[in-house]
Amino acid sequence: METAMQRRKFFEGTVAAASAAALGGCAAPGQAQAAGRTPFAVPAITIPVVGSDEVFPVRRIYCIGRNYRAHSIEMGSNPDREPPFFFQKPTDAIQYVAPGTVADHPYPSLTKNYHYEAELVAMIGKGGRNIPVATALEHVWGYTLGLDMTRRDLQRAMGDEKKPWEIGKSFDRSAPIGPVHKVAQIGHFAKGAIWLKVNGQVKQNANLSQMIWSVAEQISKLSEANELFPGDIIYSGTPENVGPVVRGDVIEMHIDGLPNLSVKIV
């Protein structure tokens, strides 16, 4: 019969072995063990970089909510009192759209009110915590433009029930995005037109200078909550007049200095 002493020695040995394995396999907090054979392949999510054979590896997708005054008001918020808030999309929400093409974008399940949101996207190349606003742009590696597609009815319903509204934002292909342009080649974006058309009709039309929180401020605030790493990307918010699309509609979005992005809802 197993004695209490034998059981104690067994558990002590098990804990010691587990601790040693953890220390040996984890170089830093948050890193998974590299050793071992995976049972299946998980594709890496990357975005082509303009003018090179490089691709930008996507680690996390952050999105800031209600970052243009008029959009904040149309969503029922007070832009003068609300601090910035962020949510995430899964990396495989990325749908790369090549310039000069009109990509098929599938109308998602469960929704009857599918909305567009046009946004500038900042690509992080240098990580950090508690990044000062004054140096935040040094962490940006490049920029592109993207759509934060939203199942608005699901988002609102979950909000009304005081539940997380991830189902309204974080689903397959909810992040159509263009190619990455290096900061060294294109500079930073503090102003410039941002607009979106549906079937040739202007729906959103604003200027990047109208952001409540600049890209630098977004990086600084976000880094207070989460350590940023190379490969993180930040959707920087959308102007007013978000609205629905249906199958057959063609969305075209524009930011001065970047090639347009176009998708067809199918």
MORA-V810118 format. One line per field, one symbol per residue. ss: DSSP state (H for helix, E for strand, - for the rest). psi: psi as a letter, one per 20 degrees, with the letter a starting at -180 (. if undefined). burial: # if it has 9 or more other ideal C-beta (glycine too) atoms within 8 Angstrom, else .. A space follows every 10 residues. Layout:
ss->???
psi->???
burial->???
This chain:
ss->---HHHHHHH HHHHHHHHHH HHHHH----- ---------- -----EEEE- ----EEE--E EEEE---EHH HHHH------ -----EEEE- HHHEEE---- -EEEE----- ---EEE-EEE EEEE---E-- --HHHHHHHE EEEEEEE--E EHHHHHHHHH -----HHHH- ----EEE--E EEHHHH---- --EEEEEE-- EEEEEEEHHH E---HHHHHH HHHHH--E-- -EEEE----- --EEE----E EEEEE----- EEEEE-
psi->pprhgggghg hghggggggg gghhiohqpi pqphqrpqir poqqoqpqpp jrjqqoppgq oqpqqmjpgh hgghjkroii iprqqqrqqq hjipopoqqj roqpopprri qjnoqqopqq ppppiparql pqhhjhiiip hrqaqrpnqp nhhhghghgh jkqpkhhihm rpkjmqqaqp pqhhhiaroh rqqprpqoki ppgpoaqhij pgprgghggg ghihhppqqp iqqopjrqar kqrqqrpiqp ppqqppiqqq ppqpp.
burial->......#... .......... #....#.... .......... ....#.#### .....#.#.# ########.# ####....#. .#.#.####. #.#####.#. ..#.#.##.. #..####### ####..##.. #....##.## ########## ######.##. ....#.#### #.######## ###..#..#. .#######.. ..####.#.# ###.###### ###....### ########## ##..#...## #####..#.. #####.
